[in-house]
Amino acid sequence: MSIPPEPWPTGLSEACEPLVRRVLAPNPSHYTYTGTQTYIVGAGADVAVIDPGPAGTGEAGHADTHGEGHVDAILEAIGTARVAAIMCTHTHRDHSPASRALKAATGAPIIGCAALAIDDNGPRADAAFDPDYAPDRVLADGGRISGEGWTIEAVATPGHTSNHLCYSLVESGALFTGDHVMAWSTSVVSPPDGDMSAYMASLQKLYEREQDKRYYPAHGPAVDKPRQLVRGMLGHRRQREAQILRLLETGPQKVPDFVTAMYKGLDPRLVGAAGRSVLAHLIDLENQARVTCDAHDYWQLAR
């Protein structure tokens, strides 16, 4: 799905359903679609904020995240309500850095995914990890937080990152899926933290959750037929795995060889991300003892 033409509703509070509003951050890209969508849950005296988004240029070292004015837009959307929790699905820099400014402005605790700070060797600056993320409380799978008229439950979905959580809004059947499931694009799974085996298991976990009626991803449109989409995503990943194995039947290959053969007409800006996903598939197949890699980075079928 291509990025729609401007104007986009950046900085505006949009109603998604009675308990959910969203505010779009000013960080569009080929990896973030029109930008990161921050969700505000609750319509009463207190609310939760999910994925507060990127920091602005005021945060040292994060000037490339284009979050200028986003925290102010969130605060305007919240109005006089108390912020009960600031919640992040994971700690890539387009999701969690604004949690600090929002906490400073509201006094609200940061509750949700665990901290994760590793060197990121993926292809994109906006997916670098946020090393300064510091939660006040970590939610395990099934952990809950509630406010006036709303209950949010954590759903552990590792794969895109090892600390990724989705959040279920119990009252409406909405699921905030972060980067795990998006309608406009597949998720980048970039080793070493990204894990294809975990990602596939997490997709299967969501497919089995019949209570989820609508998905709200962090990027792109809402998903009104979630299980249908997830079933298609599982099939797509299995097709990629089958492609890799067919290519290896012709002889040893390096990661760029797979990308050239598997991604015809790919935008050059996305080549690095495609290579990371191929590598994630290869590592998964290696763990299954179906492929091996030699000292020169050539992959081949296991003998």
C-alpha positions, -999 to 999 in steps of 0.1 A, spaced: 0 0 0 15 34 -10 15 64 13 -16 85 6 -12 120 -6 -11 149 19 -26 165 38 -26 141 67 -44 148 100 -11 154 118 -16 167 153 -54 164 153 -74 144 177 -96 119 158 -123 98 173 -120 61 164 -147 47 187 -163 60 220 -133 50 241 -105 56 216 -90 87 199 -58 90 179 -32 117 173 -8 114 143 28 123 149 48 143 123 72 115 113 61 101 80 84 78 61 85 46 40 87 27 73 62 47 93 35 54 66 19 88 75 35 87 109 32 71 144 -4 70 157 -7 78 194 -39 64 209 -58 79 238 -80 55 256 -108 66 279 -136 92 278 -139 100 315 -118 115 342 -87 95 334 -71 81 302 -42 60 290 -19 70 262 -5 43 240 27 48 219 34 85 227 57 85 197 90 102 188 108 129 206 112 164 191 145 181 184 148 191 220 160 156 231 197 153 226 207 128 199 171 123 186 168 152 162 161 129 133 128 116 147 106 145 137 83 146 168 82 184 170 49 195 186 35 160 191 35 160 229 17 194 229 -9 178 205 -14 149 228 -18 172 258 -44 193 240 -63 161 231 -63 149 267 -76 182 280 -84 181 317 -84 144 321 -58 127 343 -33 105 325 -33 72 344 -7 55 323 17 61 294 21 28 276 45 18 248 41 -13 226 79 -15 222 110 8 224 119 18 188 125 55 186 93 62 167 73 49 196 87 55 231 109 86 234 80 110 239 70 91 270 96 111 290 82 145 280 47 133 285 56 120 320 73 153 328 42 172 318 16 150 335 33 131 363 19 99 348 37 66 352 52 48 322 36 13 323 39 -15 297 68 -31 278 101 -38 293 132 -17 286 155 -29 259 187 -13 248 209 -30 222 230 -20 193 207 -19 163 222 -32 131 191 -29 110 186 -7 79 166 22 92 172 52 115 136 54 127 138 18 140 168 24 162 161 14 198 154 40 225 181 34 251 166 59 276 132 43 279 126 36 316 93 21 326 79 26 361 60 -7 358 64 -36 334 33 -55 323 36 -93 318 13 -112 294 -22 -108 308 -13 -79 330 -40 -52 333 -45 -16 341 -78 1 343 -95 35 346 -130 50 345 -149 28 320 -118 11 305 -96 -19 310 -64 -25 291 -47 -60 291 -12 -67 278 -8 -93 251 29 -104 248 38 -105 211 76 -108 207 91 -111 172 93 -76 157 112 -69 189 117 -92 219 98 -67 242 68 -61 220 33 -59 236 -1 -55 221 -28 -40 242 -64 -52 244 -92 -28 253 -115 -53 270 -147 -32 268 -148 -29 230 -127 -57 216 -101 -33 202 -65 -44 200 -36 -19 197 -11 -38 177 19 -15 175 42 -27 147 33 -64 151 3 -63 127 -3 -35 102 -26 -34 72 -4 -13 50 29 -33 53 45 -63 68 65 -58 100 103 -57 97 119 -86 117 155 -76 121 180 -98 140 195 -100 165 165 -88 185 139 -95 159 131 -132 159 111 -148 130 101 -179 151 88 -157 179 70 -135 153 52 -164 137 42 -177 171 29 -143 181 9 -141 148 -6 -175 155 -15 -163 191 -34 -133 177 -52 -155 151 -65 -177 179 -79 -146 198 -115 -145 186 -124 -117 211 -104 -91 191 -129 -72 168 -107 -44 155 -70 -37 153 -55 -2 157 -19 -4 145 7 23 153 10 30 115 -17 29 89 -54 23 89 -75 3 114 -82 -33 106 -118 -44 106 -112 -81 97 -83 -89 119 -82 -127 118 -85 -126 80 -55 -103 78 -34 -124 103 -42 -156 84 -29 -139 52 2 -127 70 10 -162 82 6 -175 47 28 -148 33 56 -156 57 53 -193 49 55 -185 12 87 -165 18 102 -195 37 93 -217 8 109 -193 -17 141 -194 3 142 -232 3 135 -234 -35 164 -209 -42 187 -230 -20 179 -260 -41 199 -243 -70 230 -239 -48 244 -217 -20 232 -181 -17 241 -149 2 214 -127 16 216 -101 -12 211 -129 -37 178 -139 -20 166 -102 -20 173 -98 -57 154 -130 -65 125 -126 -41 117 -89 -42 112 -78 -78 109 -41 -84 116 -33 -47 121 4 -38 159 7 -33 152 24 1 136 -9 13 164 -32 2 181 -32 37 148 -41 54 141 -69 30 176 -83 37 169 -83 74 137 -102 70 154 -127 48 181 -132 74 155 -137 101 139 -164 80 173 -180 74 181 -180 111 147 -196 119 154 -223 93 189 -228 107 174 -233 142 152 -260 126 183 -277 112 171 -271 76 198 -248 64 234 -239 74 257 -210 69 294 -211 61 323 -188 72 318 -167 40 281 -160 47 268 -184 21 236 -203 31 229 -238 19 205 -266 25 214 -288 55 229 -321 45 
